[in-house]
Amino acid sequence: MGTDTVRTGAADGAAERRREQRGWYFYDWACSVYSTSVLTVFLGPYLTSVAENAADADGFVHPLGIPVRAGSFFAYSVSLSVVVAVLVMPLVGAAADRSGRKKPLLAAAAYTGAAATAALFFLDGDRYLLGGVLLVVANAAQSVAMMLYNSYLPQIAPPEERDAVSSRGWAFGYAAGSLVLVVNLVLYTGHASFSLSESEAIRVCLASAGLWWGAFALIPLRRLRDRRSEAKAAGEAALPGFRQVAATIRDMRRHPLTLAFLLAYLVYNDGIQTVISQASIYGSEELGLGQSTLIGAVLLVQLLAVAGALGMGRLARIYGAKRTILGSLVAWTVTLAAGYFLPAGAPVWFFVLAAGIGLVLGGSQALSRSLFSHLIPPGKEAEYFSAYEMSDRGMSWLGPLLFGITYQLTGSYRDAIISLVVFFVLGFALLARVPVRRAISDAGNPVPERI
């Protein structure tokens, strides 16, 4: 009877865990539409056009009296949003650890971002400053919410389930992004039949992403449950704000090879994130492509990213994760070089470029995340993945800044896009120097046969 009771309890626990996992997937479903439809497709070209409406005769706008070329305003806004996120994340992370109540903080970040995104409906005319402020708020809130969302993973999935659960979350996000992009494409291309102007159709697409985000965020917020933090349960006080970050970095200094991998990831991921956020501006402003082409290209990226992640996963089983990531960085460099020479007004070649990005995008990030998991000392998974998320955002303002400065100095988006090659070349050099087998062993983990 006692055995039956234990089995029943274990079954109930597994059922509850799977219920939480299914709820967790839906946050990726909720927020990925912002990343895809807003940040990647519509907002860059549209905010740039609004800034150009407000520009002076020389093509400059003057936020806070600072001369900024209208074509650089979106890139600078993305950079500022990342700086804000990096300043806020350690404070929110420490509050979550100290209180053990992540869900209210996740709700606050998610609905701040959703509300700012929905408010983009009012971005029209020459209100470029409104667009910049809303972009900073939405993007920073998204980063904070993702930090909290990712920190649930060790709590809702045991180690043997974690890869599968994380992958399903990615799949949910790609599926939502693809689905909404199809709807956006129908609305945008057929805007006249819906009695909407082109500008109104774009604003509806932007605002609907915020409504989608807010509506589907209800599912994880209902299903996820807060747990008493381990530090609190052990009678330890969580360090406030940046002291917690400093403590984590001090601990990482005892594992310099783990820190070396994190630095390499920080550099090449900055290049990846910048390509994602600036590709639509390059397509619209430099290549003269329409929104329909851009939406179709991003949809192609979303679909091929799933296939690319699975394909690179198979390559990693044969050649190891490190070699596969290095190969992907070579592919990124070749793709950017090809992008520099793309002829204007040739959507077919832009789709070829998008296919190349899609095939390396998902795998680059998925394998980086899984490789890093081997380099974490046992028992410190949540703490180290928090630092991983901060490093993800921590330097990702440099890429947009370099892109914006290059365009401001040269007036050429081709020069701006090719300038990003430096992140992939430097990231390759840094990663190639990391002896991952020794790093895994030094972290106290068993070394896989292929890594």
Protein Blocks (a to p, Z undefined) as FASTA:
>chain_A
ZZmmmmmmmmmmmmmmmmmmmmmmmmmmmmmmmmmmmmmmmmmmmmmmmmmmmpcfkopa
ceehiacdfklmmmmmmmmmmmmmmmmmmmmmmmmmmnopaklmmmmmmmmmmmmmmmmm
mgghjlmmlmmmmmmmmmmmmmmmmmmmmmmmmmmpcfklmmmmmmmmmmmmmmmmmmmm
mmmmmmmmmmmmnopafklmmmmmmmmmmmmmmmmmmmmmmmpccdddfklmnopacdeh
jlmmmmmmmmmmmmmmlmmmmmmmmmmmmmmmmmmmmmmmmmmmmnopafklmmmmmmmm
mmmmmmmmmmmmmmmmmnopklmmmmmmmmmmmmmmmmmmpcghilklmmmmmmmmmmmm
mmmmmmmmmmmmmmpcghilmmmmmmmmmmmmmmmmmmmmmmmmmmmmnopaklmmmmmm
mmmmmmmmmmmmpcfklmmmmnopacdfbZZ
